[in-house]
Amino acid sequence: MARSQVNVRLDGELVEGVEELVRSGRFPTKTEAFSEALRLLLRVHRGKELASMMDDLREGTGGLPSLSGSLAASRREEEEPVE
């Protein structure tokens, strides 16, 4: 994937923390540290979007029986002796 340069202004404490991560060997460069931070940020936001979509689906199917409940009932019916 092509790389792009982005200029940002950051709080000094934030930059200091990232520089400490590089000094300690956790990341090879500040660029790698910031890239990882942004990947995590995007993952969190995508997870929130997915959770919201799932909540919307649950609300839309609230009046329907649960799938797990239906499967359990079906299993019980299968296990009942035939008379």
PDB file of N, CA, C and O in Angstrom:
ATOM      1  N   MET A   1       0.851  -1.172   0.000  1.00  0.00           N
ATOM      2  CA  MET A   1       0.000   0.000   0.000  1.00  0.00           C
ATOM      3  C   MET A   1       0.899   1.239   0.000  1.00  0.00           C
ATOM      4  O   MET A   1       1.932   1.269   0.670  1.00  0.00           O
ATOM      5  N   ALA A   2       0.497   2.244  -0.750  1.00  0.00           N
ATOM      6  CA  ALA A   2       1.266   3.478  -0.829  1.00  0.00           C
ATOM      7  C   ALA A   2       1.192   4.231   0.494  1.00  0.00           C
ATOM      8  O   ALA A   2       0.163   4.221   1.171  1.00  0.00           O
ATOM      9  N   ARG A   3       2.274   4.870   0.847  1.00  0.00           N
ATOM     10  CA  ARG A   3       2.316   5.664   2.074  1.00  0.00           C
ATOM     11  C   ARG A   3       2.077   7.122   1.742  1.00  0.00           C
ATOM     12  O   ARG A   3       2.464   7.605   0.678  1.00  0.00           O
ATOM     13  N   SER A   4       1.435   7.815   2.664  1.00  0.00           N
ATOM     14  CA  SER A   4       1.189   9.250   2.531  1.00  0.00           C
ATOM     15  C   SER A   4       1.747   9.950   3.745  1.00  0.00           C
ATOM     16  O   SER A   4       1.745   9.401   4.847  1.00  0.00           O
ATOM     17  N   GLN A   5       2.220  11.147   3.547  1.00  0.00           N
ATOM     18  CA  GLN A   5       2.707  11.946   4.656  1.00  0.00           C
ATOM     19  C   GLN A   5       1.574  12.826   5.152  1.00  0.00           C
ATOM     20  O   GLN A   5       0.871  13.461   4.366  1.00  0.00           O
ATOM     21  N   VAL A   6       1.406  12.854   6.472  1.00  0.00           N
ATOM     22  CA  VAL A   6       0.366  13.659   7.092  1.00  0.00           C
ATOM     23  C   VAL A   6       1.027  14.491   8.185  1.00  0.00           C
ATOM     24  O   VAL A   6       1.743  13.962   9.035  1.00  0.00           O
ATOM     25  N   ASN A   7       0.783  15.779   8.152  1.00  0.00           N
ATOM     26  CA  ASN A   7       1.334  16.658   9.183  1.00  0.00           C
ATOM     27  C   ASN A   7       0.266  16.923  10.228  1.00  0.00           C
ATOM     28  O   ASN A   7      -0.845  17.336   9.894  1.00  0.00           O
ATOM     29  N   VAL A   8       0.595  16.689  11.491  1.00  0.00           N
ATOM     30  CA  VAL A   8      -0.349  16.919  12.584  1.00  0.00           C
ATOM     31  C   VAL A   8       0.364  17.654  13.708  1.00  0.00           C
ATOM     32  O   VAL A   8       1.581  17.550  13.857  1.00  0.00           O
ATOM     33  N   ARG A   9      -0.391  18.384  14.484  1.00  0.00           N
ATOM     34  CA  ARG A   9       0.132  19.034  15.684  1.00  0.00           C
ATOM     35  C   ARG A   9      -0.394  18.244  16.871  1.00  0.00           C
ATOM     36  O   ARG A   9      -1.599  18.034  17.010  1.00  0.00           O
ATOM     37  N   LEU A  10       0.529  17.809  17.725  1.00  0.00           N
ATOM     38  CA  LEU A  10       0.157  16.970  18.849  1.00  0.00           C
ATOM     39  C   LEU A  10       0.611  17.584  20.157  1.00  0.00           C
ATOM     40  O   LEU A  10       1.567  18.358  20.203  1.00  0.00           O
ATOM     41  N   ASP A  11      -0.083  17.230  21.205  1.00  0.00           N
ATOM     42  CA  ASP A  11       0.286  17.634  22.552  1.00  0.00           C
ATOM     43  C   ASP A  11       1.682  17.089  22.868  1.00  0.00           C
ATOM     44  O   ASP A  11       2.005  15.950  22.529  1.00  0.00           O
ATOM     45  N   GLY A  12       2.494  17.904  23.512  1.00  0.00           N
ATOM     46  CA  GLY A  12       3.862  17.503  23.834  1.00  0.00           C
ATOM     47  C   GLY A  12       3.944  16.240  24.663  1.00  0.00           C
ATOM     48  O   GLY A  12       4.844  15.426  24.458  1.00  0.00           O
ATOM     49  N   GLU A  13       3.017  16.057  25.604  1.00  0.00           N
ATOM     50  CA  GLU A  13       3.026  14.847  26.434  1.00  0.00           C
ATOM     51  C   GLU A  13       2.764  13.604  25.593  1.00  0.00           C
ATOM     52  O   GLU A  13       3.340  12.546  25.850  1.00  0.00           O
ATOM     53  N   LEU A  14       1.910  13.725  24.604  1.00  0.00           N
ATOM     54  CA  LEU A  14       1.622  12.605  23.724  1.00  0.00           C
ATOM     55  C   LEU A  14       2.870  12.217  22.936  1.00  0.00           C
ATOM     56  O   LEU A  14       3.210  11.039  22.830  1.00  0.00           O
ATOM     57  N   VAL A  15       3.542  13.218  22.388  1.00  0.00           N
ATOM     58  CA  VAL A  15       4.765  12.957  21.629  1.00  0.00           C
ATOM     59  C   VAL A  15       5.830  12.359  22.545  1.00  0.00           C
ATOM     60  O   VAL A  15       6.531  11.427  22.153  1.00  0.00           O
ATOM     61  N   GLU A  16       5.953  12.881  23.745  1.00  0.00           N
ATOM     62  CA  GLU A  16       6.930  12.358  24.707  1.00  0.00           C
ATOM     63  C   GLU A  16       6.645  10.893  25.012  1.00  0.00           C
ATOM     64  O   GLU A  16       7.566  10.080  25.085  1.00  0.00           O
ATOM     65  N   GLY A  17       5.374  10.558  25.189  1.00  0.00           N
ATOM     66  CA  GLY A  17       5.018   9.163  25.456  1.00  0.00           C
ATOM     67  C   GLY A  17       5.383   8.251  24.308  1.00  0.00           C
ATOM     68  O   GLY A  17       5.885   7.147  24.522  1.00  0.00           O
ATOM     69  N   VAL A  18       5.138   8.701  23.095  1.00  0.00           N
ATOM     70  CA  VAL A  18       5.482   7.895  21.920  1.00  0.00           C
ATOM     71  C   VAL A  18       6.997   7.763  21.796  1.00  0.00           C
ATOM     72  O   VAL A  18       7.497   6.684  21.479  1.00  0.00           O
ATOM     73  N   GLU A  19       7.731   8.844  22.041  1.00  0.00           N
ATOM     74  CA  GLU A  19       9.192   8.770  21.992  1.00  0.00           C
ATOM     75  C   GLU A  19       9.726   7.790  23.029  1.00  0.00           C
ATOM     76  O   GLU A  19      10.719   7.107  22.779  1.00  0.00           O
ATOM     77  N   GLU A  20       9.081   7.713  24.185  1.00  0.00           N
ATOM     78  CA  GLU A  20       9.494   6.751  25.211  1.00  0.00           C
ATOM     79  C   GLU A  20       9.256   5.320  24.725  1.00  0.00           C
ATOM     80  O   GLU A  20      10.065   4.429  24.985  1.00  0.00           O
ATOM     81  N   LEU A  21       8.154   5.104  24.025  1.00  0.00           N
ATOM     82  CA  LEU A  21       7.893   3.772  23.463  1.00  0.00           C
ATOM     83  C   LEU A  21       8.981   3.373  22.471  1.00  0.00           C
ATOM     84  O   LEU A  21       9.381   2.210  22.411  1.00  0.00           O
ATOM     85  N   VAL A  22       9.457   4.344  21.694  1.00  0.00           N
ATOM     86  CA  VAL A  22      10.522   4.075  20.732  1.00  0.00           C
ATOM     87  C   VAL A  22      11.835   3.826  21.465  1.00  0.00           C
ATOM     88  O   VAL A  22      12.558   2.885  21.137  1.00  0.00           O
ATOM     89  N   ARG A  23      12.151   4.664  22.461  1.00  0.00           N
ATOM     90  CA  ARG A  23      13.397   4.478  23.229  1.00  0.00           C
ATOM     91  C   ARG A  23      13.433   3.125  23.924  1.00  0.00           C
ATOM     92  O   ARG A  23      14.484   2.491  24.013  1.00  0.00           O
ATOM     93  N   SER A  24      12.270   2.684  24.419  1.00  0.00           N
ATOM     94  CA  SER A  24      12.225   1.415  25.148  1.00  0.00           C
ATOM     95  C   SER A  24      12.251   0.210  24.213  1.00  0.00           C
ATOM     96  O   SER A  24      12.349  -0.930  24.666  1.00  0.00           O
ATOM     97  N   GLY A  25      12.163   0.461  22.915  1.00  0.00           N
ATOM     98  CA  GLY A  25      12.225  -0.631  21.946  1.00  0.00           C
ATOM     99  C   GLY A  25      10.876  -1.232  21.593  1.00  0.00           C
ATOM    100  O   GLY A  25      10.804  -2.194  20.827  1.00  0.00           O
ATOM    101  N   ARG A  26       9.821  -0.682  22.138  1.00  0.00           N
ATOM    102  CA  ARG A  26       8.474  -1.209  21.841  1.00  0.00           C
ATOM    103  C   ARG A  26       8.126  -1.000  20.367  1.00  0.00           C
ATOM    104  O   ARG A  26       7.462  -1.840  19.759  1.00  0.00           O
ATOM    105  N   PHE A  27       8.570   0.107  19.798  1.00  0.00           N
ATOM    106  CA  PHE A  27       8.373   0.394  18.378  1.00  0.00           C
ATOM    107  C   PHE A  27       9.701   0.844  17.793  1.00  0.00           C
ATOM    108  O   PHE A  27      10.492   1.490  18.481  1.00  0.00           O
ATOM    109  N   PRO A  28       9.960   0.509  16.523  1.00  0.00           N
ATOM    110  CA  PRO A  28      11.232   0.918  15.918  1.00  0.00           C
ATOM    111  C   PRO A  28      11.295   2.415  15.597  1.00  0.00           C
ATOM    112  O   PRO A  28      12.370   3.014  15.609  1.00  0.00           O
ATOM    113  N   THR A  29      10.133   3.012  15.309  1.00  0.00           N
ATOM    114  CA  THR A  29      10.083   4.429  14.956  1.00  0.00           C
ATOM    115  C   THR A  29       8.795   5.047  15.480  1.00  0.00           C
ATOM    116  O   THR A  29       7.845   4.340  15.818  1.00  0.00           O
ATOM    117  N   LYS A  30       8.774   6.373  15.542  1.00  0.00           N
ATOM    118  CA  LYS A  30       7.538   7.069  15.920  1.00  0.00           C
ATOM    119  C   LYS A  30       6.453   6.803  14.878  1.00  0.00           C
ATOM    120  O   LYS A  30       5.280   6.661  15.223  1.00  0.00           O
ATOM    121  N   THR A  31       6.840   6.735  13.617  1.00  0.00           N
ATOM    122  CA  THR A  31       5.868   6.462  12.561  1.00  0.00           C
ATOM    123  C   THR A  31       5.163   5.141  12.813  1.00  0.00           C
ATOM    124  O   THR A  31       3.942   5.055  12.679  1.00  0.00           O
ATOM    125  N   GLU A  32       5.915   4.109  13.177  1.00  0.00           N
ATOM    126  CA  GLU A  32       5.308   2.807  13.459  1.00  0.00           C
ATOM    127  C   GLU A  32       4.394   2.879  14.665  1.00  0.00           C
ATOM    128  O   GLU A  32       3.327   2.265  14.667  1.00  0.00           O
ATOM    129  N   ALA A  33       4.792   3.620  15.695  1.00  0.00           N
ATOM    130  CA  ALA A  33       3.956   3.760  16.891  1.00  0.00           C
ATOM    131  C   ALA A  33       2.643   4.464  16.556  1.00  0.00           C
ATOM    132  O   ALA A  33       1.573   4.014  16.964  1.00  0.00           O
ATOM    133  N   PHE A  34       2.724   5.552  15.826  1.00  0.00           N
ATOM    134  CA  PHE A  34       1.512   6.272  15.454  1.00  0.00           C
ATOM    135  C   PHE A  34       0.645   5.439  14.512  1.00  0.00           C
ATOM    136  O   PHE A  34      -0.581   5.477  14.611  1.00  0.00           O
ATOM    137  N   SER A  35       1.253   4.697  13.613  1.00  0.00           N
ATOM    138  CA  SER A  35       0.483   3.842  12.704  1.00  0.00           C
ATOM    139  C   SER A  35      -0.291   2.785  13.484  1.00  0.00           C
ATOM    140  O   SER A  35      -1.463   2.534  13.204  1.00  0.00           O
ATOM    141  N   GLU A  36       0.367   2.168  14.463  1.00  0.00           N
ATOM    142  CA  GLU A  36      -0.311   1.169  15.293  1.00  0.00           C
ATOM    143  C   GLU A  36      -1.454   1.803  16.083  1.00  0.00           C
ATOM    144  O   GLU A  36      -2.530   1.217  16.204  1.00  0.00           O
ATOM    145  N   ALA A  37      -1.221   2.994  16.616  1.00  0.00           N
ATOM    146  CA  ALA A  37      -2.265   3.693  17.370  1.00  0.00           C
ATOM    147  C   ALA A  37      -3.474   3.974  16.476  1.00  0.00           C
ATOM    148  O   ALA A  37      -4.615   3.811  16.908  1.00  0.00           O
ATOM    149  N   LEU A  38      -3.235   4.387  15.259  1.00  0.00           N
ATOM    150  CA  LEU A  38      -4.335   4.679  14.341  1.00  0.00           C
ATOM    151  C   LEU A  38      -5.056   3.409  13.909  1.00  0.00           C
ATOM    152  O   LEU A  38      -6.276   3.418  13.746  1.00  0.00           O
ATOM    153  N   ARG A  39      -4.310   2.305  13.720  1.00  0.00           N
ATOM    154  CA  ARG A  39      -4.962   1.031  13.401  1.00  0.00           C
ATOM    155  C   ARG A  39      -5.900   0.623  14.538  1.00  0.00           C
ATOM    156  O   ARG A  39      -7.024   0.185  14.296  1.00  0.00           O
ATOM    157  N   LEU A  40      -5.431   0.770  15.777  1.00  0.00           N
ATOM    158  CA  LEU A  40      -6.275   0.430  16.926  1.00  0.00           C
ATOM    159  C   LEU A  40      -7.499   1.329  17.006  1.00  0.00           C
ATOM    160  O   LEU A  40      -8.599   0.856  17.292  1.00  0.00           O
ATOM    161  N   LEU A  41      -7.318   2.617  16.756  1.00  0.00           N
ATOM    162  CA  LEU A  41      -8.436   3.559  16.761  1.00  0.00           C
ATOM    163  C   LEU A  41      -9.488   3.152  15.738  1.00  0.00           C
ATOM    164  O   LEU A  41     -10.680   3.135  16.045  1.00  0.00           O
ATOM    165  N   LEU A  42      -9.054   2.824  14.525  1.00  0.00           N
ATOM    166  CA  LEU A  42      -9.987   2.410  13.481  1.00  0.00           C
ATOM    167  C   LEU A  42     -10.690   1.117  13.861  1.00  0.00           C
ATOM    168  O   LEU A  42     -11.888   0.974  13.617  1.00  0.00           O
ATOM    169  N   ARG A  43      -9.965   0.172  14.457  1.00  0.00           N
ATOM    170  CA  ARG A  43     -10.563  -1.096  14.876  1.00  0.00           C
ATOM    171  C   ARG A  43     -11.649  -0.859  15.930  1.00  0.00           C
ATOM    172  O   ARG A  43     -12.715  -1.472  15.873  1.00  0.00           O
ATOM    173  N   VAL A  44     -11.380   0.023  16.883  1.00  0.00           N
ATOM    174  CA  VAL A  44     -12.362   0.334  17.923  1.00  0.00           C
ATOM    175  C   VAL A  44     -13.619   0.935  17.301  1.00  0.00           C
ATOM    176  O   VAL A  44     -14.733   0.538  17.642  1.00  0.00           O
ATOM    177  N   HIS A  45     -13.445   1.882  16.397  1.00  0.00           N
ATOM    178  CA  HIS A  45     -14.605   2.524  15.783  1.00  0.00           C
ATOM    179  C   HIS A  45     -15.388   1.554  14.908  1.00  0.00           C
ATOM    180  O   HIS A  45     -16.618   1.604  14.880  1.00  0.00           O
ATOM    181  N   ARG A  46     -14.697   0.677  14.199  1.00  0.00           N
ATOM    182  CA  ARG A  46     -15.407  -0.326  13.394  1.00  0.00           C
ATOM    183  C   ARG A  46     -16.166  -1.282  14.308  1.00  0.00           C
ATOM    184  O   ARG A  46     -17.279  -1.694  13.983  1.00  0.00           O
ATOM    185  N   GLY A  47     -15.575  -1.636  15.443  1.00  0.00           N
ATOM    186  CA  GLY A  47     -16.251  -2.498  16.409  1.00  0.00           C
ATOM    187  C   GLY A  47     -17.499  -1.843  16.964  1.00  0.00           C
ATOM    188  O   GLY A  47     -18.527  -2.501  17.130  1.00  0.00           O
ATOM    189  N   LYS A  48     -17.420  -0.557  17.250  1.00  0.00           N
ATOM    190  CA  LYS A  48     -18.600   0.168  17.740  1.00  0.00           C
ATOM    191  C   LYS A  48     -19.694   0.210  16.684  1.00  0.00           C
ATOM    192  O   LYS A  48     -20.875   0.062  16.999  1.00  0.00           O
ATOM    193  N   GLU A  49     -19.301   0.412  15.430  1.00  0.00           N
ATOM    194  CA  GLU A  49     -20.292   0.423  14.350  1.00  0.00           C
ATOM    195  C   GLU A  49     -20.960  -0.942  14.227  1.00  0.00           C
ATOM    196  O   GLU A  49     -22.174  -1.032  14.043  1.00  0.00           O
ATOM    197  N   LEU A  50     -20.163  -2.004  14.329  1.00  0.00           N
ATOM    198  CA  LEU A  50     -20.714  -3.354  14.249  1.00  0.00           C
ATOM    199  C   LEU A  50     -21.656  -3.619  15.418  1.00  0.00           C
ATOM    200  O   LEU A  50     -22.732  -4.186  15.227  1.00  0.00           O
ATOM    201  N   ALA A  51     -21.267  -3.219  16.617  1.00  0.00           N
ATOM    202  CA  ALA A  51     -22.126  -3.399  17.791  1.00  0.00           C
ATOM    203  C   ALA A  51     -23.435  -2.644  17.619  1.00  0.00           C
ATOM    204  O   ALA A  51     -24.497  -3.145  17.989  1.00  0.00           O
ATOM    205  N   SER A  52     -23.366  -1.454  17.066  1.00  0.00           N
ATOM    206  CA  SER A  52     -24.571  -0.667  16.830  1.00  0.00           C
ATOM    207  C   SER A  52     -25.476  -1.355  15.814  1.00  0.00           C
ATOM    208  O   SER A  52     -26.694  -1.392  15.991  1.00  0.00           O
ATOM    209  N   MET A  53     -24.893  -1.894  14.760  1.00  0.00           N
ATOM    210  CA  MET A  53     -25.675  -2.620  13.763  1.00  0.00           C
ATOM    211  C   MET A  53     -26.336  -3.843  14.387  1.00  0.00           C
ATOM    212  O   MET A  53     -27.491  -4.144  14.087  1.00  0.00           O
ATOM    213  N   MET A  54     -25.612  -4.549  15.250  1.00  0.00           N
ATOM    214  CA  MET A  54     -26.169  -5.726  15.912  1.00  0.00           C
ATOM    215  C   MET A  54     -27.314  -5.327  16.840  1.00  0.00           C
ATOM    216  O   MET A  54     -28.330  -6.019  16.905  1.00  0.00           O
ATOM    217  N   ASP A  55     -27.158  -4.222  17.554  1.00  0.00           N
ATOM    218  CA  ASP A  55     -28.234  -3.727  18.414  1.00  0.00           C
ATOM    219  C   ASP A  55     -29.474  -3.394  17.588  1.00  0.00           C
ATOM    220  O   ASP A  55     -30.594  -3.708  17.989  1.00  0.00           O
ATOM    221  N   ASP A  56     -29.272  -2.758  16.436  1.00  0.00           N
ATOM    222  CA  ASP A  56     -30.395  -2.436  15.557  1.00  0.00           C
ATOM    223  C   ASP A  56     -31.104  -3.708  15.093  1.00  0.00           C
ATOM    224  O   ASP A  56     -32.333  -3.754  15.034  1.00  0.00           O
ATOM    225  N   LEU A  57     -30.318  -4.746  14.763  1.00  0.00           N
ATOM    226  CA  LEU A  57     -30.914  -6.014  14.347  1.00  0.00           C
ATOM    227  C   LEU A  57     -31.712  -6.645  15.479  1.00  0.00           C
ATOM    228  O   LEU A  57     -32.812  -7.156  15.271  1.00  0.00           O
ATOM    229  N   ARG A  58     -31.134  -6.601  16.697  1.00  0.00           N
ATOM    230  CA  ARG A  58     -31.835  -7.179  17.844  1.00  0.00           C
ATOM    231  C   ARG A  58     -33.158  -6.456  18.090  1.00  0.00           C
ATOM    232  O   ARG A  58     -34.179  -7.090  18.356  1.00  0.00           O
ATOM    233  N   GLU A  59     -33.131  -5.141  18.001  1.00  0.00           N
ATOM    234  CA  GLU A  59     -34.359  -4.364  18.214  1.00  0.00           C
ATOM    235  C   GLU A  59     -35.406  -4.712  17.169  1.00  0.00           C
ATOM    236  O   GLU A  59     -36.596  -4.785  17.479  1.00  0.00           O
ATOM    237  N   GLY A  60     -34.978  -4.925  15.951  1.00  0.00           N
ATOM    238  CA  GLY A  60     -35.908  -5.245  14.876  1.00  0.00           C
ATOM    239  C   GLY A  60     -36.484  -6.646  14.980  1.00  0.00           C
ATOM    240  O   GLY A  60     -37.528  -6.932  14.395  1.00  0.00           O
ATOM    241  N   THR A  61     -35.816  -7.520  15.716  1.00  0.00           N
ATOM    242  CA  THR A  61     -36.292  -8.896  15.847  1.00  0.00           C
ATOM    243  C   THR A  61     -36.739  -9.186  17.273  1.00  0.00           C
ATOM    244  O   THR A  61     -36.876 -10.348  17.654  1.00  0.00           O
ATOM    245  N   GLY A  62     -36.967  -8.146  18.062  1.00  0.00           N
ATOM    246  CA  GLY A  62     -37.318  -8.323  19.472  1.00  0.00           C
ATOM    247  C   GLY A  62     -38.560  -9.149  19.705  1.00  0.00           C
ATOM    248  O   GLY A  62     -38.650  -9.841  20.719  1.00  0.00           O
ATOM    249  N   GLY A  63     -39.524  -9.102  18.798  1.00  0.00           N
ATOM    250  CA  GLY A  63     -40.760  -9.852  18.978  1.00  0.00           C
ATOM    251  C   GLY A  63     -40.655 -11.300  18.534  1.00  0.00           C
ATOM    252  O   GLY A  63     -41.584 -12.078  18.752  1.00  0.00           O
ATOM    253  N   LEU A  64     -39.551 -11.673  17.919  1.00  0.00           N
ATOM    254  CA  LEU A  64     -39.378 -13.038  17.429  1.00  0.00           C
ATOM    255  C   LEU A  64     -38.691 -13.894  18.485  1.00  0.00           C
ATOM    256  O   LEU A  64     -37.963 -13.365  19.326  1.00  0.00           O
ATOM    257  N   PRO A  65     -38.909 -15.207  18.458  1.00  0.00           N
ATOM    258  CA  PRO A  65     -38.231 -16.079  19.426  1.00  0.00           C
ATOM    259  C   PRO A  65     -36.731 -16.096  19.152  1.00  0.00           C
ATOM    260  O   PRO A  65     -36.293 -15.922  18.014  1.00  0.00           O
ATOM    261  N   SER A  66     -35.957 -16.306  20.199  1.00  0.00           N
ATOM    262  CA  SER A  66     -34.510 -16.338  20.026  1.00  0.00           C
ATOM    263  C   SER A  66     -34.109 -17.615  19.296  1.00  0.00           C
ATOM    264  O   SER A  66     -34.758 -18.651  19.438  1.00  0.00           O
ATOM    265  N   LEU A  67     -33.057 -17.533  18.532  1.00  0.00           N
ATOM    266  CA  LEU A  67     -32.572 -18.691  17.795  1.00  0.00           C
ATOM    267  C   LEU A  67     -32.126 -19.785  18.747  1.00  0.00           C
ATOM    268  O   LEU A  67     -32.452 -20.954  18.540  1.00  0.00           O
ATOM    269  N   SER A  68     -31.382 -19.424  19.793  1.00  0.00           N
ATOM    270  CA  SER A  68     -30.898 -20.440  20.729  1.00  0.00           C
ATOM    271  C   SER A  68     -32.065 -21.104  21.460  1.00  0.00           C
ATOM    272  O   SER A  68     -32.046 -22.311  21.699  1.00  0.00           O
ATOM    273  N   GLY A  69     -33.088 -20.306  21.818  1.00  0.00           N
ATOM    274  CA  GLY A  69     -34.264 -20.881  22.465  1.00  0.00           C
ATOM    275  C   GLY A  69     -34.993 -21.840  21.541  1.00  0.00           C
ATOM    276  O   GLY A  69     -35.437 -22.902  21.976  1.00  0.00           O
ATOM    277  N   SER A  70     -35.119 -21.483  20.286  1.00  0.00           N
ATOM    278  CA  SER A  70     -35.786 -22.354  19.313  1.00  0.00           C
ATOM    279  C   SER A  70     -35.007 -23.645  19.105  1.00  0.00           C
ATOM    280  O   SER A  70     -35.599 -24.719  19.000  1.00  0.00           O
ATOM    281  N   LEU A  71     -33.686 -23.546  19.045  1.00  0.00           N
ATOM    282  CA  LEU A  71     -32.864 -24.746  18.886  1.00  0.00           C
ATOM    283  C   LEU A  71     -32.989 -25.662  20.094  1.00  0.00           C
ATOM    284  O   LEU A  71     -33.085 -26.881  19.950  1.00  0.00           O
ATOM    285  N   ALA A  72     -32.988 -25.070  21.291  1.00  0.00           N
ATOM    286  CA  ALA A  72     -33.116 -25.880  22.510  1.00  0.00           C
ATOM    287  C   ALA A  72     -34.472 -26.579  22.532  1.00  0.00           C
ATOM    288  O   ALA A  72     -34.542 -27.754  22.893  1.00  0.00           O
ATOM    289  N   ALA A  73     -35.542 -25.896  22.157  1.00  0.00           N
ATOM    290  CA  ALA A  73     -36.868 -26.508  22.131  1.00  0.00           C
ATOM    291  C   ALA A  73     -36.917 -27.628  21.106  1.00  0.00           C
ATOM    292  O   ALA A  73     -37.515 -28.676  21.349  1.00  0.00           O
ATOM    293  N   SER A  74     -36.293 -27.406  19.973  1.00  0.00           N
ATOM    294  CA  SER A  74     -36.256 -28.426  18.935  1.00  0.00           C
ATOM    295  C   SER A  74     -35.510 -29.661  19.422  1.00  0.00           C
ATOM    296  O   SER A  74     -35.927 -30.788  19.155  1.00  0.00           O
ATOM    297  N   ARG A  75     -34.430 -29.454  20.120  1.00  0.00           N
ATOM    298  CA  ARG A  75     -33.632 -30.561  20.658  1.00  0.00           C
ATOM    299  C   ARG A  75     -34.457 -31.366  21.665  1.00  0.00           C
ATOM    300  O   ARG A  75     -34.434 -32.597  21.655  1.00  0.00           O
ATOM    301  N   ARG A  76     -35.193 -30.651  22.544  1.00  0.00           N
ATOM    302  CA  ARG A  76     -36.031 -31.335  23.538  1.00  0.00           C
ATOM    303  C   ARG A  76     -37.105 -32.169  22.852  1.00  0.00           C
ATOM    304  O   ARG A  76     -37.398 -33.287  23.278  1.00  0.00           O
ATOM    305  N   GLU A  77     -37.690 -31.622  21.788  1.00  0.00           N
ATOM    306  CA  GLU A  77     -38.718 -32.356  21.060  1.00  0.00           C
ATOM    307  C   GLU A  77     -38.137 -33.616  20.433  1.00  0.00           C
ATOM    308  O   GLU A  77     -38.790 -34.660  20.415  1.00  0.00           O
ATOM    309  N   GLU A  78     -36.897 -33.523  19.911  1.00  0.00           N
ATOM    310  CA  GLU A  78     -36.250 -34.688  19.300  1.00  0.00           C
ATOM    311  C   GLU A  78     -35.987 -35.770  20.333  1.00  0.00           C
ATOM    312  O   GLU A  78     -36.039 -36.959  20.015  1.00  0.00           O
ATOM    313  N   GLU A  79     -35.704 -35.371  21.566  1.00  0.00           N
ATOM    314  CA  GLU A  79     -35.338 -36.328  22.602  1.00  0.00           C
ATOM    315  C   GLU A  79     -36.539 -36.958  23.289  1.00  0.00           C
ATOM    316  O   GLU A  79     -36.388 -37.940  24.016  1.00  0.00           O
ATOM    317  N   GLU A  80     -37.749 -36.401  23.067  1.00  0.00           N
ATOM    318  CA  GLU A  80     -38.941 -36.949  23.692  1.00  0.00           C
ATOM    319  C   GLU A  80     -39.259 -38.305  23.080  1.00  0.00           C
ATOM    320  O   GLU A  80     -39.152 -38.484  21.867  1.00  0.00           O
ATOM    321  N   PRO A  81     -39.652 -39.263  23.922  1.00  0.00           N
ATOM    322  CA  PRO A  81     -39.986 -40.588  23.374  1.00  0.00           C
ATOM    323  C   PRO A  81     -41.256 -40.520  22.520  1.00  0.00           C
ATOM    324  O   PRO A  81     -42.189 -39.776  22.824  1.00  0.00           O
ATOM    325  N   VAL A  82     -41.266 -41.292  21.474  1.00  0.00           N
ATOM    326  CA  VAL A  82     -42.415 -41.367  20.589  1.00  0.00           C
ATOM    327  C   VAL A  82     -43.378 -42.397  21.150  1.00  0.00           C
ATOM    328  O   VAL A  82     -42.977 -43.514  21.480  1.00  0.00           O
ATOM    329  N   GLU A  83     -44.634 -42.031  21.257  1.00  0.00           N
ATOM    330  CA  GLU A  83     -45.617 -42.958  21.807  1.00  0.00           C
ATOM    331  C   GLU A  83     -46.439 -43.586  20.744  1.00  0.00           C
ATOM    332  O   GLU A  83     -47.317 -44.396  21.040  1.00  0.00           O
TER     333      GLU A  83
END
